[in-house]
Amino acid sequence: MRLQDLLQGIEIQETTADLAMEIRGVSYDSRHTAPGDLFVAMTGFATDGHTFVGRAAEAGAVCVLCEHPVETALPFVRVKDSRRALAVLTANGFGHPAEQMKIIAVTGTNGKTTTTYLLKDILEQEAGATVGLIGTNQNMIGAQVIPTERTTPESFEVQRLFRQMADGGCTHVVMEGSSHALYLDRVYGVPFAVGIFTNLTQDHLDFHKTMEAYCDAKAILFRNCAVGVCNRDDPWMERLTAEATCRLFTYGEHPGADLRAENIELAADHVAFDAVTASERVRVRVGIPGGFMVYNTLGVLGAALALGIPLDKSADALGRSAHVKGRVEVVPTPGKDYTILIDYAHSPDALENVLAAVRGFAKGRVVAVFGCGGDRDRTKRPKMGAVAARLADFSVVTADNPRTEDPAAIIAEILPGMAGAEDRYTVVENRVEAIGWAMDHACKDDVIVLCGKGHETYQEINHIKHHLDEREVVAAHLAAEK
């Protein structure tokens, strides 16, 4: 493709390149640069891509797109913002695949993954759609699964996925829109048909620093979508939508919401409620427990309405929806008189939601096995300890993904939040051993909740992902008992 075609819609500040030159590919990581590539130098938070222009040239790059002058013999194109430029030029390069499909993005602290899966089910069952999915658990093209590394990948990978999805016959794409992705322009220029806001609670403050900045990052979605489906009950909604340019549709228990939940029923294996609009009332039942699921379901129903699917049809589809991996997921424990659940809860609010939900149906004790991730917001660690001390009858404090931190140091920052509950917790740093400890000390009718890993099948230590599937850990421990 010619360079000038890739650069359509991008304001060039300075260039020494022949705009008619042929470009064979685009890269933003010198380790993945190939001969004939345009290398995009982006200013990052850990590294600056401009320092790797020499390596890109050695790998065969024929041109550099940059934000400031670099020492190189290669021709260059200088722009104001190389991150945004990457998003635009990759959309150009892949032929604007997002314009061939309806793109729906879900943003919020909790509930994004569940929301995407439930909406995918509705679209497939009631609209006959082929749906692409981009998210935390995995990426999908229809039924085909594609592994994923992070919630919302870099703009190049997003546009490549869109191209694969469009070529695969997808009519819709449902994706998680993380605050990082919105703030870092990974989805810049994507024409979202619908944006969904689930909730906002403390997370990612290692990156955003303040809750206000975290909220403002998520608010970007509602300046770039046609319809915003938002949780009216969330205290951050007013700030989130203050500069929204889309049509807003609200949901919640608030009497002024466009879509309300009434006559709520919370059970051990489901939630049910009346979904009420100005013109209709439909009973909804979803086979995932927890009061938080009322909000997740309302957001899904609101998005489906925005996409033209009647409320009763969506309710029928939700009644048939499969469980979402790693979200209040039951782990088989044949022959045992206790229950084990796996949940992705890794923030204070998520931990509170899942433990409160389990307290609502547990006949025995609620036992929480949890830790906190390393190299992430440290201020939430004692808060998670306090949540566990308040809502769990007993806790096993352990490692999560320590990354480059000492697991013992992370645990030491959790424990102050558990002051006064010293007789109701133990520390077992090794996560596999912690799960075994909880199983060995389980009593009849206990519910053990393995919190934090969810769908993940690894534990990240010093930049290495070691295989760790908690389902396999439970099965192995049960087998060893025989």
C-alpha positions as CSV (number, residue, x, y, z in Angstrom):
1,M,0.0,0.0,0.0
2,R,1.3,3.5,-0.8
3,L,2.3,5.6,2.2
4,Q,0.0,8.4,1.2
5,D,-3.0,6.0,1.3
6,L,-2.0,4.9,4.8
7,L,-1.8,8.5,5.9
8,Q,-5.3,9.6,4.8
9,G,-6.9,11.7,7.5
10,I,-3.6,12.3,9.4
11,E,-2.2,15.8,9.6
12,I,1.5,15.7,8.6
13,Q,3.7,18.3,10.3
14,E,6.9,17.5,8.5
15,T,8.1,14.8,6.2
16,T,11.2,13.7,4.2
17,A,9.4,10.6,2.7
18,D,8.2,10.0,-0.8
19,L,4.5,9.7,-0.1
20,A,4.1,7.4,-3.1
21,M,6.5,4.8,-1.7
22,E,5.1,1.3,-1.1
23,I,4.7,0.1,2.5
24,R,4.5,-3.6,3.0
25,G,3.4,-3.5,6.7
26,V,3.1,-1.5,9.9
27,S,4.9,-2.1,13.2
28,Y,5.2,-0.2,16.5
29,D,7.5,-2.7,18.2
30,S,11.0,-3.0,16.8
31,R,11.2,-6.6,17.8
32,H,8.3,-7.4,15.4
33,T,9.4,-5.1,12.6
34,A,9.8,-6.7,9.1
35,P,11.4,-5.5,5.9
36,G,9.3,-2.9,4.1
37,D,7.5,-1.8,7.3
38,L,6.5,1.7,8.3
39,F,7.7,1.9,12.0
40,V,5.5,3.9,14.3
41,A,7.4,5.4,17.2
42,M,5.1,6.0,20.1
43,T,5.9,7.7,23.4
44,G,5.0,5.2,26.1
45,F,4.9,5.2,29.9
46,A,7.6,2.7,30.4
47,T,9.6,3.1,27.1
48,D,9.8,5.6,24.3
49,G,9.5,4.1,20.8
50,H,11.6,6.8,19.4
51,T,14.7,5.2,21.0
52,F,14.1,2.0,19.0
53,V,14.1,3.6,15.5
54,G,17.7,2.3,14.9
55,R,16.6,-1.3,15.7
56,A,13.6,-0.9,13.5
57,A,15.9,0.3,10.6
58,E,18.2,-2.7,11.2
59,A,15.1,-5.0,10.9
60,G,14.2,-3.5,7.5
61,A,11.9,-0.6,8.2
62,V,11.7,1.8,5.2
63,C,10.1,4.8,6.9
64,V,9.4,6.1,10.4
65,L,6.3,7.9,11.7
66,C,7.3,9.9,14.8
67,E,6.3,12.8,17.1
68,H,9.7,14.5,17.3
69,P,12.9,14.4,15.2
70,V,15.0,11.2,15.5
71,E,18.5,10.4,14.4
72,T,18.0,8.1,11.4
73,A,18.9,7.8,7.7
74,L,15.4,6.6,7.1
75,P,12.8,9.0,5.6
76,F,10.3,10.1,8.3
77,V,6.8,11.5,8.7
78,R,6.3,13.7,11.8
79,V,2.9,14.0,13.3
80,K,1.4,15.6,16.5
81,D,0.2,12.3,18.1
82,S,1.7,9.0,16.9
83,R,-0.8,6.9,19.0
84,R,-3.8,8.4,17.2
85,A,-1.9,8.2,13.9
86,L,-1.4,4.5,14.4
87,A,-5.1,4.0,15.0
88,V,-6.0,5.9,11.8
89,L,-3.4,4.5,9.5
90,T,-4.1,0.9,10.6
91,A,-7.8,1.5,10.0
92,N,-6.8,2.8,6.5
93,G,-4.6,-0.2,5.9
94,F,-7.2,-2.8,6.9
95,G,-9.9,-1.1,4.8
96,H,-12.0,0.3,7.6
97,P,-13.5,-3.0,8.7
98,A,-15.4,-1.4,11.7
99,E,-17.6,0.4,9.2
100,Q,-18.8,-2.9,7.9
101,M,-20.2,-4.1,11.3
102,K,-22.0,-2.7,14.4
103,I,-19.5,-2.2,17.2
104,I,-20.7,-2.3,20.8
105,A,-18.3,-1.4,23.6
106,V,-18.7,-2.0,27.4
107,T,-16.8,0.1,29.9
108,G,-16.8,0.1,33.7
109,T,-14.9,-1.4,36.6
110,N,-16.8,-4.6,37.0
111,G,-19.2,-6.6,34.8
112,K,-17.7,-6.0,31.4
113,T,-16.9,-9.6,30.5
114,T,-20.3,-10.9,31.7
115,T,-22.1,-8.1,29.8
116,T,-20.3,-8.9,26.5
117,Y,-21.0,-12.6,26.7
118,L,-24.7,-12.1,27.5
119,L,-25.1,-9.6,24.7
120,K,-23.4,-11.9,22.3
121,D,-25.9,-14.6,23.2
122,I,-28.9,-12.3,22.6
123,L,-27.6,-11.1,19.2
124,E,-26.9,-14.6,18.1
125,Q,-30.1,-16.1,19.3
126,E,-32.6,-13.3,18.5
127,A,-31.0,-11.3,15.7
128,G,-29.4,-14.3,13.8
129,A,-26.1,-12.4,14.0
130,T,-22.5,-13.6,13.7
131,V,-20.8,-11.9,16.6
132,G,-17.1,-11.1,17.2
133,L,-16.0,-10.7,20.8
134,I,-12.9,-8.9,22.1
135,G,-12.3,-9.2,25.8
136,T,-10.6,-10.3,29.0
137,N,-11.4,-14.0,28.7
138,Q,-10.7,-14.5,25.0
139,N,-11.4,-13.1,21.5
140,M,-13.9,-14.8,19.3
141,I,-15.0,-14.8,15.7
142,G,-18.4,-16.4,16.0
143,A,-17.6,-19.7,17.7
144,Q,-13.9,-19.6,16.9
145,V,-11.7,-18.7,19.9
146,I,-8.6,-16.6,19.6
147,P,-6.4,-16.2,22.7
148,T,-5.9,-12.7,24.2
149,E,-3.3,-11.0,26.2
150,R,-5.1,-8.0,27.5
151,T,-8.7,-6.6,27.7
152,T,-8.4,-4.2,24.8
153,P,-5.3,-4.7,22.6
154,E,-3.3,-2.0,20.8
155,S,-5.0,-0.2,17.9
156,F,-3.1,-2.2,15.3
157,E,-4.4,-5.5,16.8
158,V,-7.9,-4.1,17.2
159,Q,-8.1,-3.2,13.5
160,R,-6.6,-6.5,12.5
161,L,-9.2,-8.3,14.6
162,F,-12.0,-6.2,13.0
163,R,-10.7,-7.2,9.6
164,Q,-10.7,-10.9,10.5
165,M,-14.2,-10.6,12.0
166,A,-15.6,-8.8,8.9
167,D,-14.0,-11.3,6.6
168,G,-15.4,-14.1,8.8
169,G,-18.9,-12.8,8.3
170,C,-19.4,-11.0,11.6
171,T,-22.3,-8.5,11.6
172,H,-21.6,-7.3,15.1
173,V,-18.7,-7.0,17.5
174,V,-19.1,-6.8,21.2
175,M,-15.9,-5.6,23.0
176,E,-14.7,-4.6,26.4
177,G,-13.5,-1.0,26.4
178,S,-10.9,-0.6,29.2
179,S,-10.0,2.8,30.6
180,H,-6.4,2.2,29.4
181,A,-7.6,1.6,25.8
182,L,-9.8,4.7,25.7
183,Y,-7.2,6.9,27.3
184,L,-4.4,5.5,25.1
185,D,-6.4,5.8,21.9
186,R,-6.4,2.1,21.1
187,V,-9.9,2.5,19.9
188,Y,-9.5,6.0,18.5
189,G,-11.8,6.6,15.5
190,V,-13.9,3.4,16.0
191,P,-17.5,4.2,15.1
192,F,-19.3,2.7,18.1
193,A,-23.0,2.0,17.6
194,V,-23.6,1.5,21.4
195,G,-21.5,2.2,24.5
196,I,-22.4,0.6,27.8
197,F,-21.4,1.9,31.2
198,T,-21.6,-0.7,34.1
199,N,-20.2,1.0,37.2
200,L,-17.1,2.8,38.5
201,T,-15.3,1.7,41.7
202,Q,-11.6,1.9,42.7
203,D,-9.2,0.1,40.3
204,H,-6.2,1.1,38.1
205,L,-5.3,4.1,40.2
206,D,-1.6,3.1,39.7
207,F,-2.2,4.4,36.2
208,H,-5.0,7.0,36.5
209,K,-3.9,8.3,39.9
210,T,-7.4,9.7,40.8
211,M,-10.9,8.4,40.5
212,E,-11.8,11.5,38.6
213,A,-9.2,10.8,36.0
214,Y,-10.3,7.2,35.9
215,C,-13.9,8.3,35.3
216,D,-12.8,10.8,32.6
217,A,-11.0,8.1,30.7
218,K,-14.1,6.0,30.5
219,A,-16.2,9.0,29.6
220,I,-14.3,9.2,26.2
221,L,-16.5,6.3,25.0
222,F,-19.7,8.5,25.3
223,R,-18.2,11.1,23.0
224,N,-17.6,8.4,20.3
225,C,-20.8,6.3,20.2
226,A,-24.3,6.8,18.9
227,V,-26.2,5.5,21.9
228,G,-24.9,5.4,25.5
229,V,-26.6,2.9,27.8
230,C,-25.6,4.0,31.3
231,N,-26.2,2.9,34.9
232,R,-28.2,5.7,36.4
233,D,-27.7,4.4,40.0
234,D,-23.9,4.8,39.8
235,P,-22.7,7.9,41.6
236,W,-20.2,8.6,38.8
237,M,-22.7,8.7,36.0
238,E,-23.3,12.5,36.1
239,R,-19.6,13.2,35.7
240,L,-19.2,10.4,33.1
241,T,-21.9,11.8,30.9
242,A,-21.3,15.5,31.4
243,E,-19.8,15.9,28.0
244,A,-21.5,13.0,26.2
245,T,-22.5,13.7,22.6
246,C,-24.5,10.5,22.2
247,R,-28.2,9.8,22.9
248,L,-28.4,8.5,26.5
249,F,-30.5,5.6,27.7
250,T,-30.4,4.9,31.4
251,Y,-31.0,1.8,33.5
252,G,-31.2,1.0,37.2
253,E,-33.6,0.8,40.1
254,H,-34.0,4.6,40.1
255,P,-37.6,5.5,39.2
256,G,-36.4,7.9,36.6
257,A,-34.4,5.3,34.7
258,D,-35.5,4.4,31.1
259,L,-35.2,0.7,32.0
260,R,-35.9,-0.3,35.6
261,A,-35.7,-3.4,37.7
262,E,-38.6,-4.2,40.0
263,N,-39.7,-7.2,42.1
264,I,-36.1,-8.4,42.3
265,E,-35.5,-12.0,43.4
266,L,-32.0,-13.2,44.4
267,A,-31.4,-16.9,44.7
268,A,-28.5,-19.3,45.0
269,D,-28.5,-20.1,41.3
270,H,-30.1,-17.1,39.6
271,V,-31.5,-13.6,39.7
272,A,-34.9,-12.6,38.5
273,F,-36.7,-9.3,38.2
274,D,-39.3,-7.4,36.2
275,A,-37.7,-5.3,33.5
276,V,-39.9,-2.2,33.1
277,T,-39.9,0.5,30.5
278,A,-42.5,3.2,29.8
279,S,-44.5,0.8,27.7
280,E,-43.9,-2.8,28.9
281,R,-43.0,-5.1,31.8
282,V,-41.1,-8.4,31.2
283,R,-40.0,-11.0,33.7
284,V,-36.3,-11.8,33.3
285,R,-34.3,-14.7,34.8
286,V,-30.6,-15.2,34.5
287,G,-28.7,-18.3,35.9
288,I,-25.9,-16.3,37.6
289,P,-26.4,-15.4,41.2
290,G,-25.7,-12.0,42.9
291,G,-27.3,-8.6,43.1
292,F,-24.7,-7.2,40.8
293,M,-26.1,-9.4,38.0
294,V,-29.3,-7.3,38.1
295,Y,-27.3,-4.3,36.8
296,N,-25.3,-6.4,34.3
297,T,-28.5,-7.8,32.9
298,L,-30.2,-4.4,32.7
299,G,-27.2,-3.0,30.7
300,V,-27.4,-5.9,28.3
301,L,-31.2,-5.5,27.9
302,G,-30.7,-1.7,27.3
303,A,-28.1,-2.3,24.6
304,A,-30.2,-4.9,22.9
305,L,-33.1,-2.4,22.8
306,A,-30.8,0.2,21.3
307,L,-29.9,-2.4,18.6
308,G,-33.6,-3.1,17.8
309,I,-34.2,-6.3,19.8
310,P,-37.5,-6.4,21.7
311,L,-37.3,-6.7,25.5
312,D,-39.3,-10.0,25.6
313,K,-37.0,-11.6,23.0
314,S,-33.9,-10.6,24.9
315,A,-35.4,-12.0,28.1
316,D,-36.0,-15.3,26.4
317,A,-32.4,-15.5,25.2
318,L,-31.0,-14.6,28.6
319,G,-32.9,-17.5,30.1
320,R,-31.0,-19.8,27.9
321,S,-27.6,-18.2,28.3
322,A,-24.6,-20.3,29.4
323,H,-22.5,-19.4,32.4
324,V,-19.5,-17.2,31.9
325,K,-16.1,-18.8,32.7
326,G,-14.5,-17.4,35.9
327,R,-17.6,-15.5,37.0
328,V,-19.2,-17.2,40.0
329,E,-18.2,-20.4,38.3
330,V,-18.9,-23.7,40.2
331,V,-15.9,-26.1,40.3
332,P,-16.8,-29.8,40.5
333,T,-16.1,-31.4,43.9
334,P,-17.6,-34.8,43.6
335,G,-18.2,-36.6,46.9
336,K,-17.6,-33.4,49.0
337,D,-20.2,-31.6,51.1
338,Y,-18.8,-28.2,50.4
339,T,-18.9,-25.9,47.3
340,I,-16.0,-24.2,45.5
341,L,-16.6,-21.1,43.3
342,I,-14.1,-19.3,41.1
343,D,-14.5,-15.6,40.5
344,Y,-12.4,-12.9,38.8
345,A,-13.0,-10.4,41.8
346,H,-9.7,-8.5,42.0
347,S,-11.0,-5.0,43.2
348,P,-12.6,-4.1,46.5
349,D,-16.0,-3.6,44.9
350,A,-15.9,-6.8,42.9
351,L,-14.8,-8.7,46.0
352,E,-17.6,-7.2,48.0
353,N,-20.1,-8.1,45.3
354,V,-19.2,-11.7,45.0
355,L,-18.9,-12.3,48.8
356,A,-22.2,-10.5,49.5
357,A,-23.8,-12.7,46.8
358,V,-22.5,-15.9,48.3
359,R,-23.5,-14.8,51.8
360,G,-27.1,-14.6,50.4
361,F,-27.2,-18.3,49.7
362,A,-24.5,-20.1,51.6
363,K,-25.8,-22.5,54.3
364,G,-22.4,-22.8,55.9
365,R,-19.4,-20.5,56.1
366,V,-18.2,-18.2,53.4
367,V,-14.4,-18.8,52.9
368,A,-12.5,-16.4,50.8
369,V,-9.1,-17.3,49.2
370,F,-7.7,-14.1,47.8
371,G,-4.7,-11.9,47.2
372,C,-3.8,-8.7,45.3
373,G,-1.9,-8.3,42.1
374,G,1.6,-6.9,42.1
375,D,2.7,-3.7,40.2
376,R,-0.9,-2.4,40.5
377,D,-2.8,0.1,42.7
378,R,-1.4,-0.5,46.2
379,T,-4.1,1.5,48.0
380,K,-6.8,-1.1,47.3
381,R,-4.9,-3.8,49.2
382,P,-6.0,-3.0,52.8
383,K,-9.5,-2.2,51.4
384,M,-9.8,-5.7,50.0
385,G,-8.6,-7.0,53.3
386,A,-11.3,-5.0,55.1
387,V,-14.0,-6.3,52.7
388,A,-12.9,-9.9,53.3
389,A,-12.8,-9.4,57.1
390,R,-16.4,-8.0,57.0
391,L,-18.0,-10.4,54.6
392,A,-16.1,-13.7,54.8
393,D,-16.4,-16.0,57.8
394,F,-12.8,-17.0,57.2
395,S,-10.1,-15.9,54.7
396,V,-7.0,-17.5,53.3
397,V,-4.7,-14.6,52.2
398,T,-2.4,-15.7,49.5
399,A,-0.6,-14.5,46.3
400,D,-2.4,-13.4,43.1
401,N,-0.2,-12.4,40.2
402,P,2.7,-10.9,42.2
403,R,4.4,-9.9,38.9
404,T,7.7,-8.2,40.0
405,E,6.7,-7.6,43.6
406,D,7.5,-9.9,46.6
407,P,4.2,-11.7,47.4
408,A,4.9,-11.4,51.2
409,A,5.2,-7.7,50.9
410,I,1.8,-7.5,49.0
411,I,0.2,-9.6,51.7
412,A,1.7,-7.4,54.4
413,E,-0.2,-4.5,52.8
414,I,-3.5,-6.4,52.8
415,L,-3.4,-7.4,56.5
416,P,-3.9,-4.0,58.1
417,G,-7.4,-3.9,56.6
418,M,-8.1,-7.1,58.5
419,A,-7.2,-5.7,61.9
420,G,-9.5,-7.2,64.5
421,A,-10.2,-10.3,62.5
422,E,-6.9,-12.1,63.3
423,D,-8.7,-15.2,64.4
424,R,-10.6,-15.4,61.1
425,Y,-7.8,-15.6,58.6
426,T,-4.6,-17.4,57.9
427,V,-1.8,-16.6,55.5
428,V,-0.6,-19.2,53.0
429,E,1.6,-17.4,50.4
430,N,1.7,-20.2,47.8
431,R,-1.6,-20.0,46.0
432,V,-1.8,-23.8,45.2
433,E,-1.1,-24.6,48.9
434,A,-3.7,-21.9,49.9
435,I,-6.4,-23.6,47.9
436,G,-5.4,-27.0,49.4
437,W,-5.5,-25.5,52.9
438,A,-9.0,-24.2,52.4
439,M,-10.2,-27.6,51.1
440,D,-8.6,-29.5,53.9
441,H,-10.2,-27.2,56.5
442,A,-13.6,-27.0,54.8
443,C,-16.7,-27.9,56.9
444,K,-20.1,-29.2,55.7
445,D,-22.0,-26.6,53.6
446,D,-19.1,-24.2,53.3
447,V,-18.7,-22.2,50.2
448,I,-15.1,-21.6,49.3
449,V,-14.6,-18.6,46.9
450,L,-11.3,-18.5,44.9
451,C,-11.1,-14.8,44.2
452,G,-8.9,-12.9,41.7
453,K,-7.9,-15.4,39.0
454,G,-11.3,-16.1,37.3
455,H,-10.7,-17.2,33.7
456,E,-6.9,-16.9,34.0
457,T,-4.9,-20.1,33.7
458,Y,-1.6,-18.7,34.8
459,Q,0.2,-16.9,37.6
460,E,2.6,-14.1,36.5
461,I,5.9,-14.0,38.5
462,N,8.8,-11.8,37.3
463,H,7.4,-11.4,33.8
464,I,6.9,-15.1,33.4
465,K,3.4,-16.7,33.2
466,H,3.5,-20.0,35.0
467,H,0.6,-22.4,34.3
468,L,-2.0,-22.3,37.1
469,D,-5.6,-23.3,36.4
470,E,-7.5,-23.4,39.7
471,R,-9.9,-26.0,38.3
472,E,-6.9,-28.3,37.8
473,V,-5.6,-27.4,41.3
474,V,-8.9,-28.4,42.9
475,A,-9.1,-31.6,40.9
476,A,-5.5,-32.6,41.7
477,H,-6.1,-32.0,45.4
478,L,-9.2,-34.1,45.4
479,A,-7.3,-36.9,43.6
480,A,-4.5,-36.8,46.1
481,E,-7.0,-37.3,48.9
482,K,-8.0,-40.7,47.5
